Amino acid sequence: MKVKLGVNTGFAINRFPEPEDWIAVVADELGLDTVQFTADLLNPFLPETVVAHEADTIRNLCARKGVRVETTFTSAFTRVNHVLHPDAEIRRTWVEWFKRFILLSRKLGAEGLGSHFGILGIRDNADPVRRAERIEQGIAAWREIAAYGAEVGLQYVMFEPMSVPRELGETIEATRDLLERCQEGFAIPMRLCLDVDHGDVTSPNPDDTDPHAWLRAFGTVSPCIHIKQSLRDKGGHYPFVAEYNARGRIVPEEILATLRDAGVEFCTLLLEISHRERLPMDTRVVADLKESVDYWRPAIERERMKDEG
């Protein structure tokens, strides 16, 4: 099993807007070479000339520092209804946005692109007929997005199982059903980006809040997995620092063992850690990321040594 440790660039949003700064954090401070680039750092809604120039800058700086943009993803400010919006014109706009995001992703060298599947408004979610209609529209939208991705060389698209029904994929059963429905007619595969802290806490099935159950169910179809320390509240995007590790349920060796037992051949574990714009948290971002990398690196290295025999 080949496992890499990387980082989702959500930590940099509005803190490190200049590429040279966040790339230096990744390469020099954290010692990592793999990132999942978040759309909020360079939104495809910006003018094409701006996006093209910034993409060139990012690609060149990453090459200089030995950093690879492996995948791209939506993030805090793009965590919206998008392809499940009740207004058809707005849904259409977001499909076109994803096509522009695909172009940006390819310019950055990414092999895959992901997002939450889409978010239902409360009114649509409460009406079974409208809910079913919106989900069908969402599948059709992702099919179109995947077709465009295939045209420009993207290898796969992904959706992230979430934690409430209107954001979809809140249980293992719901995720399996949606993933199966997103296979027919897709020009490139629909995969998953699992998150060890997601799942419906109101589900009667304990597996739906057990990260190991999710990994066993979907590890082999998840090119990357979001990791953060998970507490009972399942809502903090907590770093792997002593304060939270003492109470958390995510242990590197246990996660890696589950992935190996599930038959996973390769995947990227992505630190997806968020700090609120409050003091003192806002000043601890880089330090907490460094401690998180230090927490995971020994287990990743031991796994590498196993792989090498």
C-alpha positions as CSV (number, residue, x, y, z in Angstrom):
1,M,0.0,0.0,0.0
2,K,1.4,3.4,-1.0
3,V,0.1,6.3,1.1
4,K,1.1,9.9,0.8
5,L,0.6,12.7,3.3
6,G,-0.6,16.0,1.8
7,V,-2.5,19.1,2.7
8,N,-5.7,20.8,1.6
9,T,-5.0,24.5,1.0
10,G,-8.0,25.7,2.9
11,F,-5.7,26.8,5.7
12,A,-4.3,29.5,3.4
13,I,-7.6,31.1,2.4
14,N,-7.5,34.8,3.2
15,R,-4.3,34.2,5.3
16,F,-1.8,33.5,2.6
17,P,-3.3,34.9,-0.6
18,E,0.1,35.1,-2.4
19,P,1.2,31.8,-3.8
20,E,4.8,32.2,-2.8
21,D,3.6,32.3,0.9
22,W,1.3,29.3,1.0
23,I,3.7,27.2,-1.2
24,A,6.5,28.0,1.2
25,V,4.4,26.9,4.1
26,V,3.7,23.6,2.4
27,A,7.3,22.9,1.2
28,D,9.5,24.6,3.8
29,E,7.4,24.6,7.0
30,L,5.6,21.3,6.6
31,G,8.0,19.4,4.4
32,L,5.1,18.2,2.1
33,D,5.1,17.8,-1.6
34,T,1.4,17.2,-2.3
35,V,-1.6,19.6,-2.1
36,Q,-5.2,19.7,-2.9
37,F,-5.8,23.2,-4.2
38,T,-9.0,24.9,-3.1
39,A,-11.0,27.1,-5.4
40,D,-11.3,29.9,-2.9
41,L,-7.6,30.7,-3.4
42,L,-8.3,31.4,-7.1
43,N,-11.9,31.4,-8.0
44,P,-12.7,30.6,-11.6
45,F,-15.3,33.3,-11.6
46,L,-12.5,35.8,-11.8
47,P,-11.5,37.2,-15.3
48,E,-9.8,34.6,-17.5
49,T,-6.7,36.7,-17.8
50,V,-6.3,37.0,-14.1
51,V,-6.9,33.2,-13.6
52,A,-4.4,32.3,-16.3
53,H,-1.7,34.6,-15.0
54,E,-2.1,33.4,-11.4
55,A,-2.2,29.8,-12.5
56,D,1.1,30.2,-14.3
57,T,2.6,31.7,-11.2
58,I,1.3,28.9,-9.0
59,R,2.5,26.2,-11.3
60,N,6.0,27.7,-11.7
61,L,6.4,28.2,-7.9
62,C,5.2,24.7,-7.2
63,A,7.7,23.3,-9.7
64,R,10.5,25.3,-8.1
65,K,9.6,24.0,-4.6
66,G,8.8,20.4,-5.7
67,V,5.2,20.7,-4.8
68,R,2.5,18.9,-6.9
69,V,-1.2,20.0,-7.1
70,E,-2.7,16.5,-7.2
71,T,-6.3,17.4,-6.9
72,T,-8.5,20.5,-6.6
73,F,-11.6,21.0,-4.5
74,T,-14.3,23.5,-3.5
75,S,-13.9,25.0,-0.1
76,A,-15.5,27.3,2.5
77,F,-16.7,30.1,0.2
78,T,-17.7,27.8,-2.6
79,R,-19.6,25.4,-0.2
80,V,-23.0,26.4,-1.8
81,N,-26.0,24.7,-3.4
82,H,-24.3,24.8,-6.9
83,V,-25.7,22.0,-9.1
84,L,-28.7,21.4,-6.7
85,H,-29.8,25.0,-6.6
86,P,-33.6,25.3,-7.1
87,D,-33.1,27.9,-9.9
88,A,-32.3,26.3,-13.3
89,E,-30.3,29.3,-14.5
90,I,-28.1,29.3,-11.4
91,R,-27.5,25.6,-11.7
92,R,-26.5,26.1,-15.3
93,T,-24.1,28.9,-14.2
94,W,-22.4,26.5,-11.7
95,V,-22.0,23.8,-14.3
96,E,-20.1,26.3,-16.4
97,W,-18.2,27.3,-13.3
98,F,-17.1,23.7,-12.8
99,K,-15.9,23.6,-16.4
100,R,-13.8,26.6,-15.8
101,F,-12.5,25.0,-12.6
102,I,-11.5,21.9,-14.6
103,L,-9.5,24.1,-16.9
104,L,-7.8,25.7,-14.0
105,S,-7.2,22.3,-12.4
106,R,-5.5,21.1,-15.6
107,K,-3.3,24.2,-15.8
108,L,-2.2,23.5,-12.3
109,G,-1.4,19.8,-13.2
110,A,-4.2,18.2,-11.2
111,E,-5.4,14.7,-12.1
112,G,-8.8,15.0,-10.3
113,L,-11.4,17.5,-9.1
114,G,-13.9,17.3,-6.3
115,S,-16.6,18.9,-4.3
116,H,-19.5,18.1,-2.1
117,F,-22.1,16.7,-4.6
118,G,-24.4,19.7,-4.1
119,I,-26.6,21.1,-1.4
120,L,-30.4,21.0,-1.2
121,G,-32.3,23.9,0.1
122,I,-34.6,23.1,3.1
123,R,-37.8,23.4,1.0
124,D,-36.5,21.0,-1.7
125,N,-35.2,18.6,0.9
126,A,-38.5,18.5,2.7
127,D,-40.5,17.5,-0.5
128,P,-39.7,14.0,-1.6
129,V,-40.7,14.6,-5.2
130,R,-38.6,17.8,-5.5
131,R,-35.7,16.2,-3.6
132,A,-35.6,13.3,-6.1
133,E,-35.9,15.7,-9.1
134,R,-33.0,17.8,-7.8
135,I,-30.8,14.8,-7.3
136,E,-31.5,13.6,-10.8
137,Q,-30.6,17.0,-12.1
138,G,-27.4,16.9,-10.1
139,I,-26.4,13.6,-11.5
140,A,-27.0,14.9,-15.0
141,A,-24.9,18.0,-14.2
142,W,-22.0,15.9,-12.9
143,R,-22.2,13.7,-16.0
144,E,-21.8,16.8,-18.1
145,I,-18.9,18.0,-15.9
146,A,-17.2,14.6,-16.2
147,A,-17.6,14.7,-20.0
148,Y,-15.8,18.0,-20.2
149,G,-13.2,16.8,-17.8
150,A,-12.5,13.8,-20.1
151,E,-12.1,16.2,-23.1
152,V,-9.3,18.1,-21.4
153,G,-7.5,15.2,-19.7
154,L,-8.9,15.0,-16.2
155,Q,-8.7,11.5,-14.8
156,Y,-11.6,11.5,-12.4
157,V,-14.1,13.6,-10.5
158,M,-15.1,13.2,-6.8
159,F,-17.8,14.0,-4.4
160,E,-17.4,14.2,-0.6
161,P,-19.9,12.3,1.6
162,M,-21.3,14.8,4.1
163,S,-23.1,14.7,7.4
164,V,-26.8,15.8,6.9
165,P,-29.3,14.5,4.4
166,R,-29.7,17.7,2.4
167,E,-25.9,17.7,1.7
168,L,-26.1,14.1,0.6
169,G,-23.9,11.1,1.4
170,E,-24.6,11.4,5.1
171,T,-24.7,7.6,5.6
172,I,-22.8,4.7,4.1
173,E,-26.0,3.4,2.4
174,A,-26.9,6.9,1.0
175,T,-23.3,7.3,-0.3
176,R,-23.2,3.9,-1.9
177,D,-26.5,4.6,-3.7
178,L,-25.5,7.9,-5.0
179,L,-22.1,6.7,-6.1
180,E,-23.7,3.8,-8.0
181,R,-26.0,6.2,-9.7
182,C,-23.0,8.3,-10.8
183,Q,-21.4,5.6,-12.9
184,E,-23.6,5.1,-15.9
185,G,-22.7,7.4,-18.8
186,F,-19.8,9.1,-17.0
187,A,-16.9,9.7,-19.3
188,I,-14.4,9.5,-16.4
189,P,-15.1,7.8,-13.1
190,M,-16.9,9.4,-10.2
191,R,-14.9,8.7,-7.1
192,L,-15.1,9.7,-3.4
193,C,-13.1,12.0,-1.2
194,L,-13.8,10.6,2.2
195,D,-13.6,12.6,5.4
196,V,-12.8,10.9,8.7
197,D,-15.0,13.4,10.6
198,H,-18.2,13.2,8.5
199,G,-21.4,11.1,8.9
200,D,-24.9,11.6,10.3
201,V,-24.7,11.6,14.1
202,T,-28.5,10.9,14.3
203,S,-28.2,7.7,12.3
204,P,-29.3,4.6,14.2
205,N,-26.4,2.7,12.5
206,P,-23.2,3.3,14.5
207,D,-21.2,2.6,11.3
208,D,-22.3,5.9,9.9
209,T,-20.2,7.8,12.4
210,D,-17.3,5.3,12.5
211,P,-14.4,6.5,10.3
212,H,-13.1,2.9,10.0
213,A,-16.5,1.6,8.7
214,W,-16.4,4.3,6.0
215,L,-12.8,3.4,5.1
216,R,-13.7,-0.3,4.8
217,A,-16.7,0.5,2.6
218,F,-15.1,3.0,0.3
219,G,-11.4,3.2,0.7
220,T,-10.7,1.5,-2.6
221,V,-12.7,4.2,-4.5
222,S,-11.2,7.2,-2.7
223,P,-8.1,8.6,-4.3
224,C,-7.8,11.0,-1.4
225,I,-9.1,11.3,2.2
226,H,-9.6,14.3,4.3
227,I,-8.1,13.9,7.8
228,K,-8.4,15.9,10.9
229,Q,-8.8,15.0,14.6
230,S,-12.4,13.9,15.3
231,L,-14.1,14.6,18.6
232,R,-17.6,13.7,19.8
233,D,-19.0,17.0,18.4
234,K,-17.7,16.1,14.8
235,G,-17.6,19.7,13.9
236,G,-14.2,21.3,14.5
237,H,-11.8,20.4,11.7
238,Y,-9.4,20.0,14.7
239,P,-5.6,19.8,14.2
240,F,-3.6,16.8,15.4
241,V,-2.1,18.5,18.4
242,A,-1.8,17.2,22.0
243,E,-4.8,19.0,23.2
244,Y,-7.1,17.3,20.8
245,N,-5.2,14.0,20.3
246,A,-5.8,13.2,24.0
247,R,-9.6,13.2,23.3
248,G,-9.7,12.3,19.7
249,R,-10.5,9.1,17.9
250,I,-8.2,9.3,14.9
251,V,-5.0,7.4,15.4
252,P,-2.7,7.2,12.4
253,E,-1.6,3.6,12.9
254,E,-5.2,2.5,13.2
255,I,-6.4,4.4,10.1
256,L,-3.5,3.0,8.0
257,A,-4.2,-0.6,9.2
258,T,-7.9,-0.2,8.2
259,L,-6.9,1.0,4.8
260,R,-4.5,-1.8,4.3
261,D,-7.1,-4.4,5.4
262,A,-9.6,-2.9,3.1
263,G,-7.3,-3.6,0.1
264,V,-6.4,0.0,-0.6
265,E,-3.4,0.1,-2.9
266,F,-2.7,3.8,-2.9
267,C,-4.2,7.0,-1.5
268,T,-3.4,10.5,-0.4
269,L,-4.2,11.5,3.2
270,L,-4.9,15.2,3.2
271,L,-4.8,17.4,6.3
272,E,-8.0,19.4,6.1
273,I,-7.7,21.6,9.2
274,S,-9.6,24.8,9.8
275,H,-8.9,27.6,12.3
276,R,-11.5,30.2,13.0
277,E,-10.7,33.8,12.5
278,R,-10.4,34.4,16.2
279,L,-7.4,34.8,18.5
280,P,-5.4,32.9,19.5
281,M,-6.4,30.3,16.9
282,D,-5.7,32.5,13.9
283,T,-2.0,32.8,14.9
284,R,-1.6,29.0,15.5
285,V,-2.3,27.8,11.9
286,V,1.2,27.0,10.8
287,A,2.3,25.7,14.2
288,D,-0.7,23.4,14.4
289,L,-0.2,22.1,10.9
290,K,3.5,21.3,11.7
291,E,2.5,19.4,14.8
292,S,-0.1,17.5,12.8
293,V,2.4,16.5,10.2
294,D,4.8,15.4,12.9
295,Y,2.0,13.3,14.4
296,W,1.3,11.5,11.1
297,R,4.8,11.3,9.6
298,P,6.2,8.4,11.6
299,A,3.2,6.1,10.8
300,I,3.4,7.0,7.1
301,E,7.1,6.3,7.1
302,R,6.6,2.9,8.8
303,E,3.9,2.1,6.2
304,R,6.4,3.0,3.4
305,M,9.0,0.7,4.9
306,K,6.4,-2.1,5.0
307,D,5.7,-1.5,1.3
308,E,9.4,-1.7,0.5
309,G,9.7,-5.0,2.3
